[in-house]
């Protein structure tokens, strides 16, 4: 069921969320419902992560990372509460999508 191909630095890419929802997802935030662009999906070990960006986040060049879980054939996003796990996801994103001096 996984549509993953081997990405750089051993963080395989995925398109599971984009296949299920298209390029955007709607999330409930403190400010109400907000649209996020699915910038990337990638695995670290057996865990799937998603890098999402709202229009407001584009101006600041920020991303938010979520853990992707599948329950009963449906995908759900879980917030990453642990700072170390969030940093690991951010570093894996940088490793995969930026080369050398291109890193933010």
C-alpha positions in Angstrom: 0.0 0.0 0.0 3.0 2.3 0.5 3.8 4.4 -2.5 7.3 5.3 -1.4 10.5 5.6 -3.3 14.0 5.8 -1.8 14.8 9.4 -1.0 18.2 10.9 -0.2 19.9 10.2 3.1 17.7 7.1 3.7 14.5 9.1 4.3 12.1 7.6 1.7 9.5 9.9 0.3 5.8 9.1 0.3 2.7 10.5 -1.4 0.1 8.8 0.8 -1.4 12.1 2.1 -1.4 13.7 -1.3 -3.0 10.6 -2.8 -5.7 10.8 -0.1 -6.3 14.5 0.1 -4.7 16.3 -2.8 -2.0 19.0 -2.3 -3.9 20.7 0.6 -5.4 19.7 3.9 -7.7 21.7 6.2 -6.8 21.7 9.8 -8.5 23.2 12.9 -6.1 25.8 14.5 -6.5 28.3 17.3 -7.5 30.8 14.7 -10.2 28.5 13.2 -10.0 26.3 10.1 -6.8 26.8 8.1 -5.6 25.4 4.8 -2.1 23.9 4.7 0.0 22.9 1.7 1.5 19.4 1.9 5.1 20.3 1.2 6.6 16.9 1.8 5.9 13.4 3.2 8.8 11.3 4.3 9.7 8.3 6.5 12.1 8.1 9.4 12.3 4.4 10.1 8.7 3.1 10.1 7.1 6.5 11.0 5.6 8.7 8.3 5.9 12.5 8.8 4.4 15.4 6.8 5.8 18.9 6.4 2.9 21.4 6.1 2.8 25.1 5.4 0.0 27.6 5.6 -0.1 30.8 3.6 0.9 32.8 6.7 3.9 30.5 7.2 5.1 31.1 3.7 6.0 34.7 4.5 8.3 33.5 7.4 9.6 30.5 5.5 8.3 28.2 8.3 7.0 24.7 8.2 5.1 22.6 10.7 5.8 18.9 11.0 3.2 16.2 11.9 3.3 12.5 12.4 0.9 10.6 10.0 -1.0 7.7 11.4 -3.4 5.3 9.6 -6.4 4.0 11.4 -9.0 1.9 9.7 -7.7 2.9 6.3 -7.9 6.6 7.0 -5.0 9.0 7.6 -4.8 11.3 10.5 -2.2 13.9 11.5 -0.8 14.0 15.0 1.0 17.0 16.5 4.5 16.3 17.5 4.8 17.4 21.2 8.3 16.2 21.8 11.0 18.8 20.9 13.6 16.1 20.0 11.2 14.3 17.7 10.2 17.6 16.0 13.9 18.5 15.5 14.6 15.0 14.1 11.8 15.5 11.6 13.0 19.0 10.7 16.6 17.7 10.2 15.4 14.8 8.0 13.4 17.3 5.9 16.4 19.5 5.5 18.7 16.5 4.6 16.2 15.3 2.0 15.3 18.6 0.3 18.3 20.8 0.7 21.8 20.2 -0.6 25.0 21.7 1.0 24.8 25.4 1.4 21.1 25.6 0.3 20.0 24.7 3.8 17.9 27.3 5.6 
